[in-house]
Amino acid sequence: MVNANQVKELVLAAGADLCGIASVERFDVAPEGFRPKDLFPGTKSVVVFAKKIPESILHSKSQIPYSFIEDIALQKVLQLSFDIAVRLERENVSALPVPSEPYEYWDKETMTGKGLLSLKHAGYLAGMGVIGRNTLLCTPEYGNLIKLGALLVNVPLEPDPIMENDMCSEKCNACINNCPSGALQDGGVDQKKCRTYSEGSTIKGAPITVCYNCRKVCPNRSGWKTA
C-alpha cells in the first residue's frame, strides 16, 4: 500500500507544484452534501494539489492575459487530476478527481455557486495554506497565485498539519478596501456582487474577468516567509 510521501512524490512528478493531504474526518465541519464521503463513500483521505500561475498577469493593462491564464490553469489542473487518478489506480488506489467546474449547486437569485467540494477549504485542511480576508487560499510558497485540484482516495494517508499562521495583518484590509463592488464582507464574499462586477466580455463578446483586485492587492499574493 502506498504511503503519504509516495503519493506526494507521484503528484509532484505528474506536474503539480504543491501537494497536501487531509484525513477525511477533517471535513466533518463542512456542510452536509459537500463532504468527501457524500461524493465518494469510500474516501479515507483527500489529496489536494496546486498549480502556480504567473504573477505577471496582475501587471498587465489589459484583462485578457489574466483571463487567458485562468482558463489555461483550469485546464492544466483538470488534466493533472486525470493523470494523477490514472497513476494512483496503477498503484491499486481508487482516486476520484474533484473538478472545481462545473458544479451542480446554483442559486439563481443570489448567483451563488458551490463546487462538489470547496477546494480552498480542502487546501486549508490539507495544510497547504490559510484563507485570508479576501477568501482566497494563500500558501507560503506562492501566495494566492495558484489553481487548486483534489482527489478523493480510498486509502488512509498520514495528513499534513493544518497551518496556524495568520497571514493577514490585523491592520490590513487592502482586499476589502479595494473591492469595487463591496462584495467582501464579514469574512465571506457576496457572489452576486462579485460576479455582476467581475464577469465581463470583450466588444466581440468573448468572456473575460475584469476585476481581480482581491488577488492583486494582497501583500502576500506571492507568498510569505514562515518562521
Disulfide bonds with the S-S distance in Angstrom:
none
